[in-house]
Amino acid sequence: MSLEIIGLIGLFFVMVLQVVIPPIPAELIVISAASIYGWKITGLISGLGLFVGSILVYHIGVKIKGKWGAFFSKEKVKKIIFKIKRYDSLILWIRILPYNPSDIISYAAGIMHFEKKRFYSISFITSFVRCFLLALLGSFVTNLKSLIYVFLILIGSAAIAHYLIKRKK
């Protein structure tokens, strides 16, 4: 088995793991991998890992129901559950943006028993679109200057998303 295949298998598992363990940054993983493997295969493999991870934590959420305090602060999960109740599927769509709480949203959707078919469909789309866009950004990283530009694009998109969400309130 070649080193590249081993690396791509590792990428898949790291993407699954980063959903299960929230502090691991998917953005940095995908951008780094794309600079090594190219944007197409990175988008495909990381998107698959993100999707599988989202499905996994959704089902963990279904199983843990009221026992979620051990995984997250209760206030954070209550806030997400309130937003899912308020915005329904729209809250799932923000997972397409970088630096979003997609893992907590997936756990909360499972805790709430959000409709599985709809969760799967939206998760599939958001996982692959997000990863392909991040991988495409990562493919432009060739030196420190391009890395700074990509970082600024990510920060800018997160700031715009934050502003739009806060403005809605």
Wavefront OBJ file of the C-alpha trace (Angstrom):
o trace
v 0.000 0.000 0.000
v 1.434 3.358 -0.985
v 2.096 6.202 1.425
v -0.475 8.337 -0.399
v -3.238 5.745 0.149
v -2.326 5.480 3.830
v -2.454 9.275 4.099
v -5.892 9.445 2.480
v -7.226 6.702 4.757
v -5.806 8.688 7.670
v -7.515 11.832 6.343
v -10.863 10.035 6.320
v -10.488 8.852 9.926
v -9.216 12.222 11.153
v -12.259 13.906 9.580
v -14.587 11.451 11.329
v -12.717 11.973 14.596
v -12.812 15.774 14.365
v -16.619 15.649 14.368
v -16.703 13.364 17.403
v -14.103 15.439 19.294
v -15.124 19.077 18.671
v -11.895 21.051 19.222
v -10.088 19.509 16.238
v -10.253 22.090 13.385
v -11.555 20.562 10.138
v -10.579 23.662 8.178
v -6.869 23.247 8.869
v -6.998 19.522 8.195
v -8.670 19.901 4.800
v -6.571 22.876 3.691
v -3.357 21.076 4.660
v -4.391 17.849 2.944
v -5.352 19.680 -0.254
v -1.899 21.210 -0.522
v -0.520 17.637 -0.463
v -3.109 15.514 -2.338
v -4.914 18.072 -4.510
v -8.370 19.539 -4.071
v -10.487 16.883 -5.795
v -9.430 13.784 -3.858
v -9.134 15.799 -0.630
v -12.649 17.194 -1.076
v -14.011 13.722 -1.753
v -12.269 11.905 1.111
v -12.667 14.663 3.705
v -16.311 15.222 2.684
v -16.988 11.522 3.146
v -15.286 11.586 6.556
v -17.238 14.668 7.635
v -20.499 13.085 6.487
v -19.809 9.777 8.249
v -18.760 11.665 11.395
v -21.954 13.736 11.328
v -24.085 10.600 10.995
v -22.143 8.947 13.809
v -22.612 11.822 16.259
v -26.270 12.177 15.277
v -26.775 8.569 16.386
v -24.703 9.132 19.520
v -27.052 12.051 20.247
v -30.057 9.761 19.798
v -28.534 7.282 22.273
v -27.383 9.754 24.954
v -30.530 11.916 25.030
v -30.587 13.383 28.539
v -27.050 12.298 29.404
v -25.345 14.897 27.200
v -23.915 16.918 30.086
v -20.843 14.704 30.053
v -20.103 15.680 26.446
v -20.881 19.405 26.340
v -21.800 22.228 28.649
v -25.551 22.034 29.108
v -26.072 25.663 28.113
v -24.353 25.216 24.759
v -26.478 22.201 23.830
v -29.679 23.868 25.096
v -28.881 26.889 22.924
v -28.412 24.727 19.809
v -31.583 22.715 20.539
v -33.501 26.000 20.870
v -32.090 27.183 17.526
v -32.983 23.904 15.814
v -36.530 24.193 17.153
v -36.702 27.822 16.056
v -35.015 27.624 12.647
v -35.647 23.936 11.819
v -33.511 22.807 8.854
v -31.892 26.208 8.359
v -29.633 25.652 11.350
v -28.287 22.513 9.644
v -27.344 24.497 6.545
v -24.910 26.767 8.432
v -22.640 23.742 8.707
v -21.529 24.554 5.180
v -19.603 27.573 6.516
v -16.131 27.348 8.034
v -15.744 27.596 11.814
v -19.282 26.550 12.651
v -20.533 24.332 15.467
v -21.430 21.456 13.139
v -20.502 18.751 15.631
v -22.726 20.196 18.356
v -25.532 20.718 15.838
v -25.279 17.054 14.835
v -25.339 15.886 18.459
v -28.285 18.189 19.231
v -30.194 17.009 16.139
v -29.812 13.433 17.380
v -30.851 14.364 20.911
v -33.978 15.982 19.467
v -34.660 13.054 17.127
v -34.585 15.447 14.164
v -36.010 13.717 11.096
v -33.259 11.292 10.038
v -33.808 11.433 6.270
v -33.694 15.238 6.223
v -30.643 15.294 8.511
v -28.817 12.802 6.268
v -29.679 14.728 3.091
v -28.594 18.113 4.406
v -25.492 16.614 6.037
v -24.472 14.982 2.768
v -24.709 18.236 0.840
v -23.104 20.466 3.478
v -20.272 18.003 4.197
v -19.173 17.692 0.591
v -19.673 21.329 -0.425
v -17.802 22.564 2.648
v -14.902 20.158 2.162
v -14.598 20.763 -1.575
v -14.521 24.539 -0.996
v -11.930 24.216 1.773
v -9.870 21.837 -0.373
v -10.048 24.264 -3.279
v -8.769 27.015 -0.983
v -6.043 24.673 0.228
v -4.916 23.968 -3.318
v -3.887 27.623 -3.622
v -1.495 27.366 -0.678
v 1.963 27.276 -2.176
v 3.825 29.647 0.132
v 3.384 31.765 3.256
v 1.748 34.619 1.325
v -0.943 32.371 -0.162
v -1.484 30.738 3.246
v -2.140 34.181 4.741
v -4.642 34.956 1.958
v -6.489 31.683 2.560
v -6.513 32.368 6.305
v -7.934 35.856 5.701
v -10.667 34.409 3.449
v -11.651 31.962 6.210
v -11.668 34.650 8.885
v -13.605 37.007 6.615
v -16.250 34.401 5.799
v -16.631 33.529 9.487
v -17.001 37.235 10.359
v -19.641 37.744 7.656
v -21.583 34.666 8.786
v -21.409 35.834 12.397
v -22.646 39.301 11.404
v -25.548 37.894 9.374
v -26.626 35.588 12.195
v -26.407 38.355 14.804
v -28.278 40.752 12.506
v -31.175 38.281 12.237
v -31.630 38.476 16.014
l 1 2 3 4 5 6 7 8 9 10 11 12 13 14 15 16 17 18 19 20 21 22 23 24 25 26 27 28 29 30 31 32 33 34 35 36 37 38 39 40 41 42 43 44 45 46 47 48 49 50 51 52 53 54 55 56 57 58 59 60 61 62 63 64 65 66 67 68 69 70 71 72 73 74 75 76 77 78 79 80 81 82 83 84 85 86 87 88 89 90 91 92 93 94 95 96 97 98 99 100 101 102 103 104 105 106 107 108 109 110 111 112 113 114 115 116 117 118 119 120 121 122 123 124 125 126 127 128 129 130 131 132 133 134 135 136 137 138 139 140 141 142 143 144 145 146 147 148 149 150 151 152 153 154 155 156 157 158 159 160 161 162 163 164 165 166 167 168 169
